[in-house]
Amino acid sequence: MQLHDVWFVLIAVLWIGYFFLEGFDFGVGVLTRLLARDRAERRVLINTIGPVWDGNEVWLLSAGGATFAAFPEWYATLFSGFYLPFLVILLCLIVRGVAFEYRAKRPEESWQNRWENAIFCTSVLVAFLWGVVFGNIVRGVRIDAHMEYAGNLGDLFNPYALLGGLVTLTLFTFHGAVFTALKTLGDIRQRARRMAGVLGLVTGVLAAGFLLWTQADRGNTASWIALGIAVAALVAALAANLAGREGWAFTFSGVTVVAAVAMLFLALFPDVMPSTLDEKWSLTVTNAASTPYTLKIMTWCAAIATPVVLLYQGWTYWVFRKRIGTKSLAASGGH
């Protein structure tokens, strides 16, 4: 296996990690309006992800930085062609981060409601847009002979990509509902389990259409295996949720996210951005990669830094592993 193949796999792993962790993060943000009945319950939901949401975004920064360094042609074409969607995602992530930090800075209900609405709206929009972006990456876009994006903004919002956006939105919300059931106490825990059951069924219907469409266009043996794992994991997550086994339900919902995203990368390889104008103009792991020397230096850096980051983030989740509820807020005086 060549180093450019290795880095394609590593970038896929970074995106998988990002969607696994930030997926339930976005899902909880959506549930602040779909599940929570009052300010106290919204505070509970926000507090379940309060200690970890910023650490989850490290995976996005790492994926973007790795793409820039390992595949500069991919990075340049992707960020120039998808400039407006990425700009909206960036602005939403900024507003969302500010909302988490500023929501409790003042006691007025109107102040906190505005920031809570910002968390909800940005979570919905970003979860949807990531599906649109990756739908277009896998499906292919108008790339010319100069490796430049030749389409327009409207081309990105095609039926396949829009379906992909709905899949990521519902999948992340389902993932978030399972996480909420795992991390909360009392009535909100029970309602999260019931909502997870409904969301899981909706996700299954939408994902079946999207993933089968993907397989029909670009499927191969490896991506079919990943699809089978995703389907089995979703069924197992629903069964575990129904049985009240929140830990197993979250594990299997996570496997669903991991397998579904892995399927997209397996279907994409060896391309990194297919061209719909001419197959010869597609960006591949070969023609979009950096020099072997650059990739070698990056590999050594990743080998040293990655274990440290994983250990630190794992420790963070362990420290904040306990369940919380509205009574926990009253006892701690937290916001």
Helices and strands as residue ranges (DSSP letters): H 3-34, H 39-49, H 53-56, H 58-70, H 72-81, H 83-102, H 109-139, H 153-156, H 159-183, H 187-218, H 221-242, H 246-268, E 271-273, G 279-281, E 283-284, H 292-319, H 326-332
